[in-house]
């Protein structure tokens, strides 16, 4: 094989996926149904803040004070009144140990769910990256075999009939690589969908991102 052909093969650019792991994982954690449900459960166990406790346990009161007062009108009538006291009553209970314990349990469950979903996403994305890398390598081999076949055909046209067998071998390798790439395309499509559906109802933007149709994911 001539040196130029080998050089062309060596300089073929590696196809790198445009997506990145961190944005994909952040998007999954923002919309994953299991994580979302656990976040809502944790929020429902969140002990009220001090401001909320003050609002919930503040009341107005009006009560009679001790003593009376009398007034005499010009006509000589006497009126006796009892003084009233008006004010605010604030009773701020502290968060009970039970509330704190239940909230801590829910927070731990949320952290556990997030860790499980993140690890699963990392595994699935790693598998996707591996398949895409294998596909890129297969495409490089296919391109090389095509270039080799073109070069052999040119030599045959110039009268080098001994290259016919090599041309046949190159054609067989092209078919093998093309079949492998087709199989990988199917595996990659399935893996992208598996990863995307981890984002629940927001799976389509993630699928488009992993497929290269979107350069950035929508802000969550």
Order of alpha helices (4+ residues) and beta strands (2+ residues): alpha-alpha-alpha-alpha-beta-beta-alpha-alpha-alpha
